[in-house]
Amino acid sequence: MPASIRPGDVLADRYRLVDLLSESGDGRFWRAHDRVLERHVALHVISADDPRAEGLLAAARRSATVLDPHILRVLDAERSAGLCYVVNEWGSGTSLDIMLATGGPLAPRRAAWLVGEVAAACSVAHAAGVPHGRLNPENLLVDTSGAVRVIGWSVDAALHGCSEGSAEGDVVDLAGLLYAALTGRWAGRSGSAVPPAPTDHDRVLRPRQVRAGIPRELDTLCDEVLHPRPGGDVPASRLREALEEFVGDPVGIQESMVSRLVSRGHETVVLPQVPEFAVRDPHADTTAPPSPVAASTASDEAPDPAPDRAPDGRTDDGPPAEATGEVTQAELPGFLADPEARPASPPPPFEEPPARPLFAPDPPEGAPVRRSRVPAPSTGSASYWPWDTDAGHHTGHPGHSGYPTGAHGLVDTGWPTGTGPVVEDEVPGRNTFRLAAVLLAAMVVLVAVVVAFNLGRGRTPLGTVPEERRSASPTDRASAAPARPLDVAGVADLDPQGEDGEENPESLPLVVDGDDATTWRTATYLQDFGPAGLKTGVGLVLDLGNSQEVRAVDLQLVGAPTEVSLFLTEQAPVGDPVAGGLEPVAQVAGGPEETVELDGPTQGRYVTVWFTGLPQVPDGWRAEVAEITVRG
């Protein structure tokens, strides 16, 4: 490949290279700009004499025959100036490998919907006889609207020197994409940078063995495609139907995928043209034109040393030095590019507030504490004193107080300044306070009468019957009776997240055989239960034969601490009781002997002992039960 290819070069007088996105061997992948149609395109370039060139052009021709909205189309393919290049439609978004690396595995419905979209594209392409040949997380893109787009259909395999591929290979890679979206591990045939899926004796582990909580339908679908039985190949259309059936109504899933996108920084922002406008010096005097005398005087003085100029003509103190109050459109971008070039002047300092005395000054000797300032009535013919009921006062007669009016609108009381009585205003809210006090006193009297009446009848102040006079109810007598052991008709294990749904069923009768020396134990796990563990819990289901009242459960455990939740139901649970919405009647964390008292007699037939935390043993975590006694 010519070594002169660099950003800015133009291929075929049309495609200007912008960014080098990746480079593998002698092949390069560019983001380019189509100068004819004014759009960004993806451009794969190799040398014209490269052994892959002929296969690349053939793959581009095959890919161009497939029309599907999920596939980034081939727009052009040519040999020119010693280069062989293929132009694809440009997609902006985040690939699946980046999503898994930054946000972890997807939720099951999102994963099934995403792979179902790719399977729909495969159904269309396979019907046209054009497989992808290299479906992996790197070639699966979620664009900025949440839609799924597939990169390099048939072209990426040719660039990597692979064969044309097959529909069966694409289906296996589809299962690998579903496996990766659910677990973050890659299990397909094609190469990928995503960490490979764990194996056991050259067999890929099922998704539920890698990550807990994966639905059994998706787990079985992955296993059937990755390990097909003879003659049991699954076409892409059947895989798509199975995924669509699991997803159901897909409304809202595409929009929710936008939250998983990661910004890659490849967007080009084009700013609109800035109109020409004048920029004035904020320190100039705009109230009057400059004086010619002042200008000539300033020119006679010695000028200040010129500040250092930036390469674009700007100085460190403001706009370009050549500007004389007018900035042209050509100069404006450089002036606005660096807002820090013209620092804003600091605000003026705050003035210190005047000092205030802590206490008000004393009035002069002989002055009243407060002088009444009664507004005087107006003497105008259009005004009147609104609170005056005497019609004669509306025409300039003395006010309703009987005092003559002063010059400042105040009523002259006739007392010399500094003498006279102290006039006090009415305190606001005084009447409301008096009313509240009267109501409070009335309530106190009423309560005292009620209390006296109840005591006179031989009851408590609140009117209830004293404790010693209350007869014991049938419920109280029943609760006071000692709890007795209840017969257990059968014991079953509960392991909804296990491979076979069983947890040492052969030793289940030992938990109710009355012998403390015999025990039932769970399997030994490499990590404890919980949201981050392989399972959320396992349990034992004790059948009482019929519905009975249960008051307590005695647990004799081996090891501590053991976390246990008790459930009492009329029907035997078939899955995780917590995930099924059941509320525990009691919870305990301890050992080795625990007596779990219920809040009261509770009716039910099946007692479920659900282990949510296991004690640690030398080789991992394991729970062990010697005896369980149900009392009622």
Disulfide bonds with the S-S distance in Angstrom:
none
